Amino acid sequence: MKSTFVSNAALLAQLVAVSAALTMAGPLFAGQAEPPQTASTATQNKADRELTQQIRKAIVSDKSLSTQAHNVKIMTKDGTVTLKGQVKTDEEKKAVEDKAAGVAGAGKVTNDLTVASNTSK
């Protein structure tokens, strides 16, 4: 009976210690930024959706761009656009950015596009 009481007291002490540690650690994590936005987690208001659609139409209507360029990710939040994905050349990267800026406005586009390395021989 005594050993049961001792083990229950030890368990209770451990639970209290863990609870106190979590309570103290809470504020450490409260100020952390949100995880990065991705195309699948982005939430958009109507104006952002329309802006994204206009940019997509501008990019897809340019038949000189590759399929890769036509399929870049366009994420819009509060009128600010982020482009992600791969394109074939630096010229495509610039063209896609220019089309997005032409629709969204100067200074409203972040270009995170990468140029695919040409590994074929």
DSSP file (Angstrom, degrees, kcal/mol; ACC not computed):
  #  RESIDUE AA STRUCTURE BP1 BP2  ACC     N-H-->O    O-->H-N    N-H-->O    O-->H-N    TCO  KAPPA ALPHA  PHI   PSI    X-CA   Y-CA   Z-CA
    1    1 A M     >        0   0    0      0, 0.0     4,-2.0     0, 0.0     5,-0.1   0.000 360.0 360.0 360.0 -40.6    0.0    0.0    0.0
    2    2 A K  H  >  +     0   0    0      1,-0.2     4,-2.2     2,-0.2     5,-0.1   0.894 360.0  51.5 -65.2 -39.5    2.9    2.3    0.9
    3    3 A S  H  > S+     0   0    0      2,-0.2     4,-2.5     1,-0.2    -1,-0.2   0.852 108.1  52.4 -68.1 -33.5    4.6    1.7   -2.5
    4    4 A T  H  > S+     0   0    0      2,-0.2     4,-2.4     1,-0.2    -1,-0.2   0.917 110.1  48.6 -65.3 -42.6    1.4    2.5   -4.4
    5    5 A F  H  X S+     0   0    0     -4,-2.0     4,-2.2     2,-0.2    -2,-0.2   0.903 112.4  48.5 -63.5 -41.2    1.1    5.8   -2.5
    6    6 A V  H  X S+     0   0    0     -4,-2.2     4,-2.3     2,-0.2    -2,-0.2   0.918 112.8  46.9 -66.0 -44.9    4.8    6.6   -3.2
    7    7 A S  H  X S+     0   0    0     -4,-2.5     4,-2.2     2,-0.2    -2,-0.2   0.870 112.9  49.5 -68.2 -35.7    4.4    5.8   -6.9
    8    8 A N  H  X S+     0   0    0     -4,-2.4     4,-2.4     2,-0.2    -1,-0.2   0.897 111.6  49.1 -67.1 -39.4    1.2    7.8   -7.2
    9    9 A A  H  X S+     0   0    0     -4,-2.2     4,-2.3     2,-0.2    -2,-0.2   0.891 111.2  49.6 -66.1 -39.4    2.9   10.8   -5.4
   10   10 A A  H  X S+     0   0    0     -4,-2.3     4,-2.1     2,-0.2    -2,-0.2   0.904 111.5  48.9 -66.1 -41.1    5.9   10.6   -7.8
   11   11 A L  H  X S+     0   0    0     -4,-2.2     4,-2.4     2,-0.2    -2,-0.2   0.914 111.1  49.9 -63.6 -43.6    3.5   10.5  -10.8
   12   12 A L  H  X S+     0   0    0     -4,-2.4     4,-2.3     1,-0.2    -2,-0.2   0.902 109.6  51.5 -62.1 -41.8    1.6   13.5   -9.5
   13   13 A A  H  X S+     0   0    0     -4,-2.3     4,-2.1     1,-0.2    -1,-0.2   0.894 110.2  49.3 -63.3 -40.2    4.9   15.4   -9.0
   14   14 A Q  H  X S+     0   0    0     -4,-2.1     4,-2.5     2,-0.2     5,-0.2   0.915 110.4  50.2 -65.7 -42.7    6.0   14.6  -12.5
   15   15 A L  H  X S+     0   0    0     -4,-2.4     4,-2.5     1,-0.2    -2,-0.2   0.901 111.0  49.0 -62.3 -41.8    2.6   15.8  -13.9
   16   16 A V  H  X S+     0   0    0     -4,-2.3     4,-2.4     2,-0.2    -1,-0.2   0.902 111.5  49.8 -64.5 -41.1    2.8   19.0  -12.0
   17   17 A A  H  X S+     0   0    0     -4,-2.1     4,-2.2     2,-0.2    -2,-0.2   0.918 112.7  46.0 -64.8 -44.0    6.4   19.7  -13.2
   18   18 A V  H  X S+     0   0    0     -4,-2.5     4,-2.4     2,-0.2     5,-0.2   0.913 112.6  51.1 -65.5 -42.4    5.4   19.1  -16.8
   19   19 A S  H  X S+     0   0    0     -4,-2.5     4,-2.1    -5,-0.2    -2,-0.2   0.910 111.1  47.8 -61.5 -43.0    2.4   21.3  -16.5
   20   20 A A  H  X S+     0   0    0     -4,-2.4     4,-2.1     2,-0.2    -1,-0.2   0.898 110.8  51.6 -65.2 -40.8    4.4   24.1  -15.0
   21   21 A A  H  X S+     0   0    0     -4,-2.2     4,-2.0     1,-0.2    -2,-0.2   0.906 110.8  47.8 -64.1 -41.4    7.0   23.8  -17.7
   22   22 A L  H  X S+     0   0    0     -4,-2.4     4,-1.4     2,-0.2    -1,-0.2   0.886 110.3  52.2 -66.8 -38.2    4.4   24.0  -20.5
   23   23 A T  H  < S+     0   0    0     -4,-2.1    -1,-0.2     1,-0.2    -2,-0.2   0.891 113.3  44.0 -64.0 -39.4    2.8   27.0  -18.8
   24   24 A M  H  < S+     0   0    0     -4,-2.1     4,-0.3     1,-0.2    -1,-0.2   0.825 113.3  50.8 -75.7 -31.0    6.1   28.8  -18.7
   25   25 A A  H >X S+     0   0    0     -4,-2.0     3,-1.0     1,-0.2     4,-1.0   0.692  88.0  85.7 -80.6 -18.9    7.1   27.8  -22.2
   26   26 A G  H >X S+     0   0    0     -4,-1.4     4,-1.1     1,-0.3     3,-1.1   0.897  86.4  50.8 -49.9 -51.6    3.8   29.0  -23.8
   27   27 A P  H 3> S+     0   0    0      0, 0.0     4,-0.7     0, 0.0    -1,-0.3   0.769 100.8  65.2 -62.6 -23.3    4.9   32.6  -24.2
   28   28 A L  H <4 S+     0   0    0     -3,-1.0    -2,-0.2    -4,-0.3     3,-0.1   0.861 110.7  35.6 -64.3 -33.9    8.1   31.5  -25.9
   29   29 A F  H X< S+     0   0    0     -3,-1.1     3,-1.2    -4,-1.0    -1,-0.2   0.595  99.4  79.7 -95.1 -12.9    6.0   30.1  -28.8
   30   30 A A  H 3< S+     0   0    0     -4,-1.1    -1,-0.2     1,-0.2    -2,-0.2   0.832  91.8  50.7 -66.5 -32.7    3.2   32.7  -28.8
   31   31 A G  T 3< S+     0   0    0     -4,-0.7    -1,-0.2    -3,-0.1    -2,-0.1   0.415  82.3 120.4 -88.1   3.4    5.3   35.3  -30.7
   32   32 A Q    <   -     0   0    0     -3,-1.2    -3,-0.0     1,-0.1    -4,-0.0  -0.384  67.0-111.0 -71.0 145.9    6.4   33.0  -33.6
   33   33 A A        -     0   0    0      1,-0.1    -1,-0.1    -2,-0.1    -2,-0.0  -0.255  38.6 -91.8 -69.7 160.1    5.4   33.9  -37.1
   34   34 A E        -     0   0    0      1,-0.1    -1,-0.1     3,-0.0     3,-0.1  -0.319  52.5 -90.0 -66.9 156.1    2.8   31.9  -39.0
   35   35 A P        -     0   0    0      0, 0.0    -1,-0.1     0, 0.0     0, 0.0  -0.307  61.0 -79.4 -63.0 155.9    4.2   29.1  -41.2
   36   36 A P        -     0   0    0      0, 0.0     2,-0.2     0, 0.0     0, 0.0  -0.235  50.7-109.7 -60.0 145.0    5.0   30.1  -44.7
   37   37 A Q        -     0   0    0     -3,-0.1     2,-0.3     3,-0.0    38,-0.1  -0.532  36.3-172.8 -76.4 137.8    2.1   30.4  -47.0
   38   38 A T    >>  -     0   0    0     -2,-0.2     4,-1.3     1,-0.1     3,-0.6  -0.832  39.6-104.8-123.1 167.2    1.7   27.9  -49.8
   39   39 A A  T 34 S+     0   0    0     -2,-0.3     3,-0.2     1,-0.2    -1,-0.1   0.863 121.3  49.3 -59.5 -35.4   -0.7   27.7  -52.7
   40   40 A S  T 34 S+     0   0    0      1,-0.2    -1,-0.2     3,-0.0    -3,-0.0   0.721 116.6  40.3 -79.6 -19.7   -2.7   25.0  -51.0
   41   41 A T  T <4 S+     0   0    0     -3,-0.6    -1,-0.2     2,-0.1    -2,-0.2   0.474  87.2 115.4-105.0  -3.2   -2.9   26.8  -47.6
   42   42 A A     <  -     0   0    0     -4,-1.3     2,-0.5    -3,-0.2    35,-0.0  -0.443  49.8-157.1 -70.5 135.8   -3.5   30.3  -49.0
   43   43 A T        -     0   0    0     -2,-0.2     2,-0.4    33,-0.0    -2,-0.1  -0.950  15.0-166.6-110.2 135.5   -6.9   31.9  -48.2
   44   44 A Q        -     0   0    0     -2,-0.5     2,-0.1    33,-0.1    33,-0.1  -0.944  16.7-139.5-128.2 142.3   -8.0   34.6  -50.5
   45   45 A N     >  -     0   0    0     -2,-0.4     4,-2.3     1,-0.1     5,-0.2  -0.380  45.3 -92.8 -83.5 176.1  -10.6   37.2  -50.5
   46   46 A K  H  > S+     0   0    0      1,-0.2     4,-2.4     2,-0.2     5,-0.2   0.897 125.5  51.4 -60.9 -43.1  -12.5   38.0  -53.7
   47   47 A A  H  > S+     0   0    0      1,-0.2     4,-2.2     2,-0.2    -1,-0.2   0.894 111.0  48.7 -62.7 -40.2  -10.2   40.8  -54.8
   48   48 A D  H  > S+     0   0    0      2,-0.2     4,-2.5     1,-0.2    -1,-0.2   0.896 110.8  50.6 -66.4 -40.5   -7.1   38.6  -54.3
   49   49 A R  H  X S+     0   0    0     -4,-2.3     4,-2.4     2,-0.2    -2,-0.2   0.921 111.5  47.9 -62.9 -43.1   -8.7   35.7  -56.3
   50   50 A E  H  X S+     0   0    0     -4,-2.4     4,-2.3     2,-0.2    -2,-0.2   0.900 111.3  50.3 -65.3 -40.0   -9.6   38.1  -59.1
   51   51 A L  H  X S+     0   0    0     -4,-2.2     4,-2.2     2,-0.2    -2,-0.2   0.917 110.8  49.6 -62.7 -43.9   -6.0   39.5  -59.1
   52   52 A T  H  X S+     0   0    0     -4,-2.5     4,-2.6     1,-0.2    -2,-0.2   0.911 110.8  50.1 -60.7 -43.5   -4.6   35.9  -59.2
   53   53 A Q  H  X S+     0   0    0     -4,-2.4     4,-2.5     1,-0.2    -2,-0.2   0.902 109.6  50.4 -63.3 -41.4   -6.9   35.0  -62.1
   54   54 A Q  H  X S+     0   0    0     -4,-2.3     4,-2.0     2,-0.2    -1,-0.2   0.903 112.0  47.3 -64.5 -40.7   -5.9   38.1  -64.1
   55   55 A I  H  X S+     0   0    0     -4,-2.2     4,-2.3     2,-0.2    -2,-0.2   0.926 111.0  51.5 -65.7 -44.4   -2.2   37.4  -63.6
   56   56 A R  H  X S+     0   0    0     -4,-2.6     4,-2.9     1,-0.2     5,-0.3   0.922 110.1  49.5 -58.7 -44.8   -2.8   33.7  -64.6
   57   57 A K  H  X S+     0   0    0     -4,-2.5     4,-2.1     1,-0.2    -1,-0.2   0.903 110.1  51.0 -61.8 -41.2   -4.6   34.8  -67.8
   58   58 A A  H  < S+     0   0    0     -4,-2.0     4,-0.4     2,-0.2    -1,-0.2   0.892 114.6  43.4 -64.1 -39.0   -1.8   37.2  -68.7
   59   59 A I  H >< S+     0   0    0     -4,-2.3     3,-1.1     1,-0.2     6,-0.2   0.939 115.5  46.2 -71.9 -47.5    0.9   34.5  -68.2
   60   60 A V  H 3< S+     0   0    0     -4,-2.9    -2,-0.2     1,-0.3    -1,-0.2   0.811 104.6  61.9 -68.3 -29.9   -1.0   31.7  -70.1
   61   61 A S  T 3< S+     0   0    0     -4,-2.1     2,-1.2    -5,-0.3    -1,-0.3   0.687  84.2  86.3 -71.5 -15.5   -1.9   34.0  -73.0
   62   62 A D    X   -     0   0    0     -3,-1.1     3,-1.5    -4,-0.4    -1,-0.1  -0.730  60.0-174.6 -86.6  98.5    1.8   34.4  -73.8
   63   63 A K  T 3  S+     0   0    0     -2,-1.2    -1,-0.2     1,-0.3    -2,-0.1   0.570  75.0  72.6 -73.8  -8.2    2.4   31.4  -76.0
   64   64 A S  T 3  S+     0   0    0     -3,-0.1    -1,-0.3     2,-0.1     2,-0.2   0.648  83.0  88.3 -78.6 -13.0    6.1   32.1  -76.1
   65   65 A L  S <  S-     0   0    0     -3,-1.5    22,-0.0    -6,-0.2    27,-0.0  -0.557  83.9-112.0 -84.5 150.3    6.4   31.0  -72.5
   66   66 A S     >  -     0   0    0     -2,-0.2     4,-2.1     1,-0.1     5,-0.2  -0.197  28.0-105.0 -73.2 168.4    7.0   27.3  -71.6
   67   67 A T  H  > S+     0   0    0      1,-0.2     4,-1.3     2,-0.2    -1,-0.1   0.872 123.0  58.0 -60.8 -37.3    4.5   25.1  -69.9
   68   68 A Q  H >4 S+     0   0    0      1,-0.2     3,-0.5     2,-0.2    -1,-0.2   0.934 107.1  46.4 -58.3 -45.8    6.6   25.4  -66.7
   69   69 A A  H >4 S+     0   0    0      1,-0.2     3,-1.2     2,-0.2    -1,-0.2   0.880 108.9  55.0 -65.6 -37.5    6.2   29.2  -66.8
   70   70 A H  H 3< S+     0   0    0     -4,-2.1    -1,-0.2     1,-0.2    -2,-0.2   0.760 109.6  49.5 -65.0 -23.5    2.4   28.8  -67.5
   71   71 A N  T << S+     0   0    0     -4,-1.3    -1,-0.2    -3,-0.5    -2,-0.2   0.172  76.8 133.0-105.6  17.4    2.2   26.6  -64.3
   72   72 A V    <   -     0   0    0     -3,-1.2     2,-0.4     1,-0.1    13,-0.2  -0.295  64.0-104.6 -64.2 155.3    4.0   28.8  -61.8
   73   73 A K  E     -A   84   0A   0     11,-3.0    11,-2.1     2,-0.0     2,-0.5  -0.672  31.9-163.2 -82.2 133.5    2.3   29.2  -58.4
   74   74 A I  E     -A   83   0A   0     -2,-0.4     2,-0.5     9,-0.2     9,-0.2  -0.965   8.4-177.2-120.4 112.8    0.7   32.6  -57.9
   75   75 A M  E     -A   82   0A   0      7,-2.7     7,-2.9    -2,-0.5     2,-0.5  -0.948   2.6-171.8-114.3 128.0   -0.2   33.4  -54.3
   76   76 A T  E     +A   81   0A   0     -2,-0.5     2,-0.4     5,-0.2     5,-0.2  -0.970   9.7 170.9-124.0 130.0   -2.0   36.7  -53.6
   77   77 A K  E >  S-A   80   0A   0      3,-2.5     3,-1.9    -2,-0.5   -33,-0.1  -0.955  75.0 -17.8-140.1 119.8   -2.6   38.1  -50.1
   78   78 A D  T 3  S-     0   0    0     -2,-0.4     3,-0.1     1,-0.3    -1,-0.1   0.854 127.5 -52.4  54.6  39.8   -3.9   41.6  -49.6
   79   79 A G  T 3  S+     0   0    0      1,-0.2     2,-0.5     0, 0.0    -1,-0.3   0.404 112.8 118.2  82.0  -3.0   -3.0   42.6  -53.1
   80   80 A T  E <   -A   77   0A   0     -3,-1.9    -3,-2.5    29,-0.0     2,-0.4  -0.858  51.9-151.3-100.2 130.9    0.6   41.5  -52.7
   81   81 A V  E     -Ab  76 109A   0     27,-3.4    29,-3.0    -2,-0.5     2,-0.4  -0.822  11.1-167.5-108.4 137.5    1.6   38.7  -55.1
   82   82 A T  E     -Ab  75 110A   0     -7,-2.9    -7,-2.7    -2,-0.4     2,-0.5  -0.993   9.0-155.7-121.7 129.5    4.3   36.0  -54.6
   83   83 A L  E     +Ab  74 111A   0     27,-2.8    29,-2.3    -2,-0.4     2,-0.3  -0.890  17.8 174.2-104.7 131.5    5.4   33.9  -57.6
   84   84 A K  E     +Ab  73 112A   0    -11,-2.1   -11,-3.0    -2,-0.5     2,-0.3  -0.970  29.6  57.0-136.1 151.8    6.9   30.4  -56.9
   85   85 A G  E    S- b   0 113A   0     27,-0.6    29,-2.5    -2,-0.3     2,-0.4  -0.797  76.4 -57.8 128.5-168.8    8.0   27.6  -59.1
   86   86 A Q  E     - b   0 114A   0     -2,-0.3     2,-0.3    27,-0.2    29,-0.2  -0.885  36.4-175.8-117.0 145.3   10.5   26.9  -61.9
   87   87 A V  E     - b   0 115A   0     27,-2.5    29,-3.0    -2,-0.4     3,-0.0  -0.826  32.4-118.8-126.6 170.3   10.9   28.4  -65.3
   88   88 A K  S    S+     0   0    0     -2,-0.3     2,-0.3    27,-0.2    27,-0.1   0.848  85.5  15.1 -82.4 -34.1   13.3   27.4  -68.1
   89   89 A T  S  > S-     0   0    0      1,-0.1     4,-2.0    25,-0.1     5,-0.1  -0.881  71.4-111.1-138.8 165.9   15.3   30.7  -68.5
   90   90 A D  H  > S+     0   0    0     -2,-0.3     4,-2.3     1,-0.2     5,-0.2   0.846 118.6  58.2 -62.5 -34.1   16.1   34.0  -66.8
   91   91 A E  H  > S+     0   0    0      2,-0.2     4,-2.5     1,-0.2    -1,-0.2   0.901 106.3  47.5 -64.5 -41.1   14.1   35.6  -69.6
   92   92 A E  H  > S+     0   0    0      2,-0.2     4,-2.9     1,-0.2     5,-0.3   0.912 109.1  54.3 -64.8 -41.7   11.0   33.6  -68.7
   93   93 A K  H  X S+     0   0    0     -4,-2.0     4,-2.0     1,-0.2    -2,-0.2   0.930 112.7  43.2 -56.9 -46.4   11.5   34.5  -65.0
   94   94 A K  H  X S+     0   0    0     -4,-2.3     4,-2.8     2,-0.2    -1,-0.2   0.895 112.8  52.6 -66.9 -41.4   11.6   38.2  -65.9
   95   95 A A  H  X S+     0   0    0     -4,-2.5     4,-2.3     2,-0.2    -2,-0.2   0.911 110.2  47.3 -63.0 -43.3    8.7   37.9  -68.3
   96   96 A V  H  X S+     0   0    0     -4,-2.9     4,-2.3     2,-0.2    -1,-0.2   0.923 113.6  48.2 -65.1 -43.7    6.4   36.2  -65.7
   97   97 A E  H  X S+     0   0    0     -4,-2.0     4,-2.8    -5,-0.3     5,-0.2   0.923 111.0  51.0 -62.0 -43.5    7.4   38.8  -63.1
   98   98 A D  H  X S+     0   0    0     -4,-2.8     4,-2.2     1,-0.2    -2,-0.2   0.898 109.9  49.6 -62.1 -40.7    6.7   41.6  -65.6
   99   99 A K  H  X S+     0   0    0     -4,-2.3     4,-1.2     2,-0.2    -1,-0.2   0.912 112.5  47.4 -64.7 -42.0    3.3   40.2  -66.4
  100  100 A A  H  X S+     0   0    0     -4,-2.3     4,-3.3     1,-0.2     3,-0.4   0.918 113.4  47.8 -65.0 -43.0    2.4   39.9  -62.7
  101  101 A A  H  X S+     0   0    0     -4,-2.8     4,-2.1     1,-0.2    -1,-0.2   0.843 105.7  59.5 -67.2 -32.7    3.6   43.5  -62.0
  102  102 A G  H  < S+     0   0    0     -4,-2.2    -1,-0.2    -5,-0.2    -2,-0.2   0.822 116.9  32.6 -63.7 -30.6    1.7   44.8  -65.0
  103  103 A V  H  < S+     0   0    0     -4,-1.2    -2,-0.2    -3,-0.4    -1,-0.2   0.886 128.7  34.8 -90.5 -47.7   -1.5   43.5  -63.4
  104  104 A A  H  < S-     0   0    0     -4,-3.3    -3,-0.2     1,-0.2    -2,-0.2   0.800 112.7-109.8 -81.4 -30.1   -0.8   43.9  -59.7
  105  105 A G    ><  -     0   0    0     -4,-2.1     3,-1.7    -5,-0.4    -1,-0.2  -0.207  42.7 -53.8 112.4 152.7    1.3   47.1  -59.9
  106  106 A A  T 3  S+     0   0    0      1,-0.3    -4,-0.0     2,-0.1    -5,-0.0  -0.339 123.2  16.9 -62.5 138.4    4.9   48.0  -59.4
  107  107 A G  T 3  S+     0   0    0      2,-0.1    -1,-0.3     1,-0.1    -6,-0.0   0.484 101.0  95.7  80.2   2.9    6.4   46.9  -56.1
  108  108 A K    <   +     0   0    0     -3,-1.7   -27,-3.4    -7,-0.1     2,-0.5   0.337  67.1  81.4-105.0   5.8    3.5   44.4  -55.4
  109  109 A V  E     -b   81   0A   0    -29,-0.2     2,-0.6    -4,-0.1   -27,-0.2  -0.949  54.8-163.8-121.5 129.6    5.3   41.3  -56.7
  110  110 A T  E     -b   82   0A   0    -29,-3.0   -27,-2.8    -2,-0.5     2,-0.9  -0.956  16.1-150.4-106.4 120.5    7.8   39.0  -55.0
  111  111 A N  E     +b   83   0A   0     -2,-0.6   -27,-0.1   -29,-0.2   -29,-0.1  -0.798  30.9 158.8 -98.5 102.0    9.6   36.8  -57.5
  112  112 A D  E     +b   84   0A   0    -29,-2.3   -27,-0.6    -2,-0.9    -1,-0.1   0.036  32.2 134.0-105.1  23.6   10.6   33.5  -55.9
  113  113 A L  E     -b   85   0A   0    -29,-0.2     2,-0.3   -20,-0.1   -27,-0.2  -0.422  41.5-152.4 -73.2 149.0   10.9   31.8  -59.2
  114  114 A T  E     -b   86   0A   0    -29,-2.5   -27,-2.5    -2,-0.1     2,-0.6  -0.906  15.1-122.1-120.0 152.1   13.9   29.6  -59.9
  115  115 A V  E     -b   87   0A   0     -2,-0.3   -27,-0.2   -29,-0.2     2,-0.1  -0.831  31.9-121.2 -94.4 124.8   15.5   28.8  -63.2
  116  116 A A        -     0   0    0    -29,-3.0     2,-0.2    -2,-0.6    -1,-0.0  -0.410  26.3-119.5 -66.2 134.5   15.7   25.1  -63.9
  117  117 A S        -     0   0    0     -2,-0.1     2,-1.1     1,-0.1     3,-0.1  -0.555  21.1-125.5 -73.8 139.6   19.2   23.8  -64.4
  118  118 A N        +     0   0    0     -2,-0.2    -1,-0.1     1,-0.2   -30,-0.0  -0.748  41.9 160.6 -90.7  99.7   19.7   22.2  -67.8
  119  119 A T        +     0   0    0     -2,-1.1    -1,-0.2     2,-0.0     2,-0.1   0.483  39.0 106.0 -99.4  -4.3   21.1   18.8  -67.0
  120  120 A S              0   0    0      1,-0.1    -2,-0.0    -3,-0.1     0, 0.0  -0.450 360.0 360.0 -76.3 152.8   20.2   17.2  -70.3
  121  121 A K              0   0    0     -2,-0.1    -1,-0.1     0, 0.0    -3,-0.0   0.401 360.0 360.0-107.0 360.0   23.1   16.5  -72.8
